[in-house]
């Protein structure tokens, strides 16, 4: 029998045909689904470390954070309610889901009814009605439907409002019973919620949130303390202006200096703690016949200090300068070789950054039998900001405000002094609506499209510079306010918009020097686009902090991570209004798109500063001339994907940590006048 002879070309073709299914099978069964996540995280971490190595070689920037603090008491909801003797209401699930959360909580039945409504609904009720706050379901998400569910849960969680309890006696009893559930070894300790991949700062004596799961535990709360702790962890010299109890002060890092206001408004000399009672429950837990569809939380408060902004007093800046001058003089006498007090004549120090947060606690006045002093307190805050040096940037952390009258007064009095804004995807359109005299906007999408958020940022930027709005003196022009930075943090991505000089830093410094020499209104670094460097690194850092905080882990596990950002997104959703965003294209051309690249995940570009052109429908000035504009500037926009944690361990203070971390990346050194 003759051996079978196959032509060489036939054998070659057959081998090639077999190669394709072999490659497909290899990819099918050996493909690493976390490869893209790993590449993105590696690139983000490289950017995070690029702007400033730790430990730092010199003392960090001086930051004042204010004004207020609270203590969070987190407790398992059902054991607490059973100990209190609360009974679930005899209502159907349908009736509970339609419960009106705008009422006042004054009795046990009020609280039972409000809690039950949230317990069975499985989602946050209307946050504009002072609804209870709920947390993300803690379970594994693998399918697209699961990921969408994660988005919805986490999105709803970000917009937290708290139910005020008017009955002080009832609230104190609930707190006492909850505190008795804390294990003895944790009674005198606060659980630390700070996680950092750069410089882990553990609060002395604290327990890690990962290592304990008691029925109840204490933790430090409030926007100002959380941002202060994060800034201190990143190397800043932080002073916290707040009325703090001895226990709150004892659980702050020793590196944070405290500025304690004297007692006002009939409050005691030793502050009482504003305790926020956080009732948490798991998916499937039962309370009577009621079943929770997912793990959530419900917050009750009875604040005395926060609504009065009691941490602010007329002498706060003088007190800070006295503390800093004394400290710097002591450092110089002890042989400190830092430039402070050694190479310059003695001058009063100025802060390198002032951070304002937590004003949402003033949104509703909880004392019906007392005069409403919120307007006076906003005026006091305005006076404090007016005393700051023009070279001290002010960051304001937004929140959801229900009381339109209070929000409008806050905009008129506070916003003219603000250089930087931090907010989430609900607060951004709300701010645009408030600036344009429109209604408080509702949540339109749990996962907002990037193009729509970019347009909202442009709208806020343009409206904040409306000549008809209150403003402070600025060398940028007669119709300009101080806004020079917006940071939007969402579940799926981070966006930062800052002012930049068109011709770069060298020309910007020359323009700044010329303006200072000419006199008249003093120019500021923000006017010429020099105030906020390292935008790309700041966006990357914010994305990583978002994951680390919610997963409560310094290391990022790709298995517990999803990327929710689109493969590409348009630079605008309204080409007719925002022609400046088209990057040279015409309105008739396809809108330019930004494409996601895992090896270079943070995308940055520049475009002309958003102006009031095409915003006539917002009811503001129609004078769009920029003849008063002295400097040739534009905006830089950076967008970074968030490696989303899908096994959430904590969500409280996520936005505060994200904003503070990004700020630290862009405030890297002391103001020359402070050295």
Secondary structure, DSSP 8 states (H G I E B T S, - for coil): -------HHHHHHHHHHHHHHHHHHHHHHH--TTHHHHHHHHHHHHHHHHS--SS-SS---EEEEES--EEEEEEEHHHHHHHHT----S--HHHHHT--TTS-B-SHHHHHHHHHHHHHH-S---GGGT--------S---SHHHHHHHHHHHHHHHS---EEB--HHHHHHHHHHHHTTS-GGGTT-BEE----SSS----TT-EETTS---SEEEEEESHHHHHHHHHHHTT-EEEEES---HHHHHTS-TTSEEE-----TT--SS----EEEEEEE-TT-EETTEE-SS-EEEEEE--SSGGGTTT--TTHHHHHHHHHHHHHHHHHHTT--SSTTTSS-------SEEEE--GGGGSS---TTS---HHHHHHHHHHHHHHS-TTSEEEEE------HHHHHHHHHHHGGG-SEEEE-HHHHHHHHHHHTT--------SS--HHHHHHHHHHHHHHHT-TTS-----TT-TT--S--EEEEE-SSEEEEEEEEETT-HHHHHHHHHHHHHH-SS---TTTTT-S---HHHHHHHHHHHHHHHHHT-SS--GGGEEE-S-SEEES-S-TTT-GGGGTT--TTS---EEE--GGG--EEEEEE---STT-GGGT-------TT--S-EEEEEEEEE-EEESS----TTHHHHHHHHHHHHH--S--GGG-
